[in-house]
Amino acid sequence: MAVTVETLEKLERKITLSLPLDTIQSEVESRLKRLARTVKMDGFRPGKVPMNVVAQRYGYSVQYEVMNDKVGEAFAVAANEAKLRVAGQPSISQKEGAPEGEMQFDAVFEVYPEVKINELSNASVERVSADVTDEAIDKTIEILRKQRRSFAQRAADAPAQEGDRVTIDFEGKIDGEPFAGGKADDYQFLAGDGQMLKEFEDAVRGMKSGESKTFPLSFPADYHGQDVAGKQADFLVTVKKIEAAHLPEVNEGFAKTLGIEGGLDALRADIKKNLERELKFRILSRNKNAVMDALSANAELDLPKASVQAELERMVEGARADLKQRGIKDADKAPIPEDLFRPQAEKRVRLGLVVAELVRANGLEAKPEQLKTHIDELSASYEKPEEVVRWYMSDRRRLAEVEAVVIENNVTEFVLSKAKVSDKALSFDELMAQN
């Protein structure tokens, strides 16, 4: 039977569904009979409860269940017959004045939009590149040295210097009153590492063991502790111990502590290999974001409200989960306005629809060999890469995440092959500093 689809506005549609009453009633009776075989009620043996008692107790809930099932089935059949791609769940309401022997329902819903991608040759994309330099390798070696540094206590009359590990007692007060988080004993920090506010470090630098000092400190307006942000405190600090850092020498022994045989040349080669792997993913991520922005701007479509709402709900739940992980009390009840996430949700939905259309129209689906190559690259930096490969391949969800990345890579390469591309060389530090 032909299905009549009414267009309400943009992506919103309406279908009227008709259900024969005798079909509904027959199914209700059938389910009540099955229920009667197992239902337990006081005063009756199992399976011996009279049908009229079962119908009186469970009739309404069974009828409601049947109605939902039958309306859902009828909607699915009608949408399929009309070749509609439904976005989200339909809103169902019963109609008055249905023909005798029937029940009628209006199903209002949205469909996925037609996505028009304009000529990609008119799109402009900036493609970046960078190389691993000797300077980058040297900086990495310094980081590795700091991670393996040791400390030795300085002489009693030696002042605290940059790089020293300092143990202190401190107490801060605002308007003469202590505040939460403003007091600690035997607190250690590395001078110059940015662990403490600059004013605090500047005040402690130059002090000696056993020395005390009171000094003012202004908390920045954007300080993470909102109770003290933008306020001025007075701190009393007592230095208890100062330890000088000793960095290991860069030699063959140092390389061996990192599991590298073959001396410094082998160490530098291993570091370069790891940095190139990280750099490759950074470049790919940066170029991919540029492509996705250009692709989204080059497309025309309406956004399904249902899809945006679903994305909003996912983002709000994600925000609550993040708050819970941080230990925020009653995070699941935290009032999080959806509108905070609306622009991002709309951007995600828009991009998802555009990418899906480009993939469908140009055969950019992930191929098995691409999945294997990507998983091999991801696992290469681990001590036992074969175990990481099995970890990915043994779980459908993880494999689906890899597939999504590979598809995005395919889309990136496809768009770059069509668009107006301007190349820009960045330094290693510039690229690695970007999120």
Secondary structure, DSSP 8 states (H G I E B T S, - for coil): ----EEEEETTEEEEEEEEEHHHHHHHHHHHHHHHHTT---TTS-TT---HHHHHHHHHHHHHHHHHHHHHHHHHHHHHHHTT--EEEEEEEEE-SS--TTEEEEEEEEEE----EE--GGG-EEEEEE----HHHHHHHHHHHHHHT-EEEE--TT----TT-EEEEEEEEEETTEEEEEEEEEEEEEETTSSSS-HHHHHHHTT--TT-EEEEEEE--TT-S-TTTTT-EEEEEEEEEEEEEEE----SHHHHHHTT--SHHHHHHHHHHHHHHHHHHHHHHHHHHHHHHHHHHHTEE----HHHHHHHHHHHHHHHHHHHHHTT-TTGGG----GGGTHHHHHHHHHHHHHHHHHHHHHT----HHHHHHHHHHHHTTSSSHHHHHHHHHT-HHHHHHHHHHHHHHHHHHHHHHHSEEEEEE--HHHHHH--
